[in-house]
Protein backbone atom coordinates (compact mmCIF):
# COMPACT_ATOMS: atom_id res chain seq x y z
CA UNK A 1 0.00 0.00 0.00
CA UNK A 2 1.36 3.42 -0.98
CA UNK A 3 0.48 6.60 0.89
CA UNK A 4 1.17 10.20 -0.21
CA UNK A 5 2.07 12.56 2.63
CA UNK A 6 4.20 15.54 3.60
CA UNK A 7 7.28 14.49 5.58
CA UNK A 8 9.80 16.81 7.25
CA UNK A 9 13.07 16.84 5.28
CA UNK A 10 14.95 16.32 8.55
CA UNK A 11 13.22 12.96 9.03
CA UNK A 12 14.29 11.51 5.67
CA UNK A 13 17.53 9.59 5.75
CA UNK A 14 19.52 9.50 2.50
CA UNK A 15 22.03 6.68 3.07
CA UNK A 16 23.56 6.63 -0.42
CA UNK A 17 25.63 9.53 -1.76
CA UNK A 18 24.25 11.08 -4.94
CA UNK A 19 25.63 13.56 -7.43
CA UNK A 20 23.21 16.27 -8.46
CA UNK A 21 23.24 18.50 -11.52
CA UNK A 22 23.22 22.14 -10.30
CA UNK A 23 21.31 23.27 -13.41
CA UNK A 24 18.58 20.69 -12.84
CA UNK A 25 18.31 21.66 -9.16
CA UNK A 26 18.03 25.36 -10.11
CA UNK A 27 15.30 24.59 -12.67
CA UNK A 28 13.39 22.52 -10.11
CA UNK A 29 13.73 25.30 -7.53
CA UNK A 30 12.09 27.74 -9.93
CA UNK A 31 9.32 25.27 -10.78
CA UNK A 32 8.65 24.29 -7.15
CA UNK A 33 8.64 27.92 -6.01
CA UNK A 34 6.07 28.77 -8.68
CA UNK A 35 3.88 25.65 -8.87
CA UNK A 36 4.80 23.40 -5.97
CA UNK A 37 6.13 19.87 -6.29
CA UNK A 38 4.37 17.99 -9.09
CA UNK A 39 5.80 14.51 -8.51
CA UNK A 40 6.32 13.22 -4.94
CA UNK A 41 9.63 11.57 -4.08
CA UNK A 42 9.62 7.88 -3.16
CA UNK A 43 10.58 6.87 0.37
CA UNK A 44 10.63 3.60 2.25
CA UNK A 45 9.22 3.57 5.75
CA UNK A 46 11.06 0.95 7.79
CA UNK A 47 10.35 0.61 11.49
CA UNK A 48 9.08 4.21 11.67
CA UNK A 49 12.09 5.69 9.85
CA UNK A 50 12.00 7.16 6.34
CA UNK A 51 14.68 6.37 3.74
CA UNK A 52 15.03 8.13 0.39
CA UNK A 53 16.94 6.57 -2.50
CA UNK A 54 15.60 8.61 -5.41
CA UNK A 55 14.35 12.14 -6.00
CA UNK A 56 17.71 13.63 -5.04
CA UNK A 57 17.25 16.72 -7.25
CA UNK A 58 13.76 17.40 -5.87
CA UNK A 59 15.01 16.82 -2.32
CA UNK A 60 17.95 19.22 -2.77
CA UNK A 61 15.71 21.83 -4.39
CA UNK A 62 13.43 21.73 -1.34
CA UNK A 63 16.44 22.08 0.98
CA UNK A 64 17.76 25.10 -0.92
CA UNK A 65 14.33 26.72 -0.94
CA UNK A 66 14.19 26.40 2.84
CA UNK A 67 11.15 24.13 2.75
CA UNK A 68 10.61 22.11 5.90
CA UNK A 69 8.59 19.29 4.32
CA UNK A 70 8.38 17.45 1.02
CA UNK A 71 5.55 15.48 -0.56
CA UNK A 72 6.44 11.78 -0.49
CA UNK A 73 5.08 8.55 -1.88
CA UNK A 74 5.57 6.31 1.17
CA UNK A 75 5.93 2.55 0.88
CA UNK A 76 6.16 0.56 4.09
CA UNK A 77 8.76 -2.17 4.00
CA UNK A 78 10.49 -4.61 6.34
CA UNK A 79 14.15 -4.27 7.29
CA UNK A 80 15.06 -6.97 4.75
CA UNK A 81 13.96 -4.69 1.87
CA UNK A 82 16.02 -1.80 3.25
CA UNK A 83 19.07 -4.07 3.44
CA UNK A 84 18.65 -4.94 -0.25
CA UNK A 85 18.68 -1.23 -1.14
CA UNK A 86 21.88 -0.76 0.84
CA UNK A 87 23.68 -3.83 -0.53
N, C-alpha and C positions, 0 to 999 in steps of 0.2 A: 504494500500500500504506500502510495506517495502522497505527501502533504506539502502544500505550498505555505510558507510562513516567513515572516521577518525575523531574522536572527541577528543579535549584536555581533558586529565584526570581531570583537574581542573574544567571543566564545567559539569562533571557528578556528580549529587547528589546521595548519597547512604543513604537513610533515615532509613533503617533497619539495626541494628547491625548483623554482621555475624561472625561466628567462622571459621577460616581457618586452614587447616592442613599444618604445616610448610614444611613437606616432599613433599606434592603435589605442594606447591608454588615453592619450590626449583627445582623440576622436570620441572615444566612449565617454570621457568626462563631459564633453560638450553635449553629447546626446542625452546622457543621464540627467545633466543639469536642466536641460530643456524639457525632456519628455518623461523622465524617470526610467527605471530599468525595464526593458521589454522582456528579456529572457532571464528567468531566475537561474542562479548557479545551482549545481548539484552538490549536495552534501550527504554524507553518511552519518546517521546517528547511531553510535555504538555506546551502550551503557551510559546514556545521558550526555555523552560528549559528541560534538560535531566535528567532522573531518571533511575538508575540501581538497579535492584532487584536480578539479578543472575550474574553469571560470576565472583564471588568474588575472586576466586583463580587466574583467568587470570588478573583481575584488579590489584590485589596486586602484582602479578609478574611484571606487567608493571611498577608499582610504584617503586618497588625495583630495577628494571633495569634502572631507570632514564628516561624512555620513557615519552615523553610529550603528545602523542596521543595514542589512541587505536581504532582498527577497531570495529565498532558497527553495529548491525542490528537495525535500527531505525524504530520504529512504532509510528506514530502520534496518539495521543489520547486526548479526552476531559478531563477536570478536574474530572469529575465523575468517570472515569476509574482509575485515580491516587488515588482517595479517597478509592476505593475498595481495591487497593493494600496496602494501609496504615491501613485499618480497622483491 
